[in-house]
Amino acid sequence: MKSEPGLAKLQAFCVSEYSDENIAFFRAVQNYKGADNRAGVGPEIIDKYLCKEAEQRVNVPAKILKPFENSSAAGSYEYIATRFDGAEKEIYNLLRTDTFERFTLSKFSPELLSEHPELGLVVEGGPTGAARGVLQSKCNSWKDVVGCDRVLLWVIDRLGMKLYSVASTEQGSSVTSMPMGVGLVGRAARVGGIFFVDDAYETAAFDQTADKASGYVTKAVCSIAIKNLDEEVLGVVQLINKLDGAGGDGGLFTSTDAEAIYDEQEAKVEEAMQVFRSLSQAEWKQAMKR
């Protein structure tokens, strides 16, 4: 919000959603505060964004708009530096939360980072932080819907060479990777299908390293490829250890569980996965260190 290129890109995103009045107002107020002649700038802000007849009236509480009901010509306004502070604060909070979260999941976010790498990319914040939050929430939802012990979500990198675990129902889980085609999740990603394993330890493709390190025992596994509308594989959802009594399947996953995952798939999940898919190899290495 303090970067001019960032604000410009955020405004372009808002324009694409036909909802740019808030960001336009915010930028106009910034300009007003820095103007030598505030009386020459302030009237336009009142007439365009705040008064009853404003063509792009901002969405803030009525008590904040009440002092600006009249147009600049009909009202009596003193154009001091703090004139619009109340409305500015409300709009800033809207932009910082709702608008910015949607921005980070859009095509405009990677474009900004490509054009201005000096703005940086922080995995636990910024674009991937918001995307991971979306995917983390979805993993928890899938876990409840299917009735299993754990859910992991893997994303294929933009080169199609590796899979990265970007979200999990396990708190504090770190980003790990594996080559495409390797293991149970790699197989599902490579062929774009669904694979059921009733006993992981009896399957040659299962790597027991993580279990041996943690003491966890993986039994039943269901690996489900996630695709976009163009049938491109974006990643894999991995369901682990069906709970006894969940669905009456005796602790084993079935096609009903896979159907439940697809039924729960949303556009915002695909958008969040695409944010991760846009990362460079250097950015993935940074993520792996966290």
Secondary structure, DSSP 8 states (H G I E B T S, - for coil): ---HHHHHHHHHHHHHTT--HHHHHHHHHHHHHH-S-HHHHHHHHIIIIISTT-TT-----HHHHGGG-S-TTTS-----TTTTHHHHHHHHHHIIIIIHHHHHTSTHHHHHHHH-GGG---TTSHHHHHHHHHHHHHHHHHHHHHTEEEEEEEEE-TTSSEEEEEEESSTT----EEETT-HHHHHHHHHT-EEEES-GGG-TT---HHHHHH------EEEEEEE-TT--EEEEEEEEEE-TTSTTSTT---HHHHHHHHHT--HHHHHHHHHHHT--HHHHHHHHT-
